[in-house]
């Protein structure tokens, strides 16, 4: 019996599965900022690479140009042993001028830095990447790249991940759904 | 020798002095990034609480990761202990690529094959997904 268990486990472990293909769907309920599921996870590589898909729920109208330009957070991480409003790097998004805009959204030594990257279509898979180097965050969306200089942070520590968040100051005007799949 | 290494060695000596068994565990773990091999040294008390150190690295890397060394400490808490099978809760804490601190919870099933040898089946929560491990253990003290 024990030999059978060992053989079964061996077969399971050596079976070919080159890539896991798992989307996670994040839901931001109407009137809320935070998405579910709430996951505690830390960055474990110099590169955060993922695919994200927005659907029609990414379209919204806040009836105020200032509020409409508030950035919603997609996915990223806090820098080494930092709070995310001290040092962090995330992709952010907004529905603006009838387009879904993607931005690089960082805090560097407490100062917020936003850089426009590109426009994406809804119901389309797009590949996002944040590379962490000694001196900068390199944002890549499909073939478009933006670089943001890093602040004064340590090297070895906890880099906690940051998940979808609506706002800005205004919560989600309706339920928003985003699918994210990590690439390894 | 730096301060951290001295503290780690002193801790391991203290654990060994209190322990009932010293166990060496080589194994493999299937994670979402690919297969990894590991070597662990654990000291268990009479009541099967354990503490040890491990080294883990990738056998083949994923699309975006390069080298992947994971070094740290592991703690064991006994859940069920019978002559034929033992269940443990585990927590691994360590540093990946000398940069990323992480904590990995898990459970393990230890199946003795003989007085000194046995096999281990484990599962953990790695990088947001479950992982599966298979190991052998050797009690050499």
Contacts between the chains, C-beta under 8 A, distances in Angstrom:
chain1	res1	chain2	res2	distance
A	2	B	111	6.2
A	2	B	113	6.4
A	2	B	119	7.6
A	5	B	111	7.3
A	5	B	119	7.9
A	5	B	121	7.6
A	6	B	119	5.9
A	6	B	134	8.0
A	9	B	121	6.0
A	9	B	134	4.7
A	10	B	134	7.0
A	12	B	30	7.9
A	12	B	132	7.0
A	13	B	28	6.1
A	13	B	30	5.4
A	13	B	35	7.2
A	13	B	132	6.8
A	13	B	134	5.6
A	17	B	30	8.0
A	19	B	62	7.6
A	19	B	63	7.3
A	20	B	32	4.8
A	20	B	129	6.5
A	22	B	32	8.0
A	22	B	129	6.9
A	24	B	128	7.9
A	39	B	128	6.5
A	41	B	127	7.2
A	41	B	128	5.2
A	42	B	100	6.5
A	42	B	101	7.0
A	42	B	102	5.0
A	42	B	103	7.8
A	43	B	100	5.9
A	44	B	96	4.9
A	44	B	100	4.8
A	44	B	102	5.6
A	44	B	127	5.8
A	45	B	64	6.7
A	45	B	65	5.0
A	45	B	68	7.8
A	45	B	96	7.6
A	45	B	97	7.5
A	45	B	100	7.2
A	46	B	97	7.5
A	46	B	99	7.5
A	47	B	64	4.7
A	47	B	65	7.3
A	49	B	63	7.5
A	49	B	64	4.6
A	129	B	64	7.7
A	155	B	99	5.9
A	156	B	95	6.2
A	156	B	98	6.3
A	156	B	99	5.5
A	156	B	100	7.9
A	156	B	101	6.9
A	157	B	101	5.6
A	158	B	100	7.9
A	158	B	101	4.8
A	158	B	102	7.9
A	159	B	100	6.0
A	182	B	32	7.7
A	182	B	127	7.4
A	182	B	128	6.7
A	183	B	63	6.0
A	183	B	64	6.0
A	184	B	32	5.6
A	184	B	33	4.3
A	184	B	34	7.6
A	184	B	62	3.8
A	184	B	63	6.3
A	184	B	64	6.2
A	184	B	65	6.3
A	184	B	127	7.3
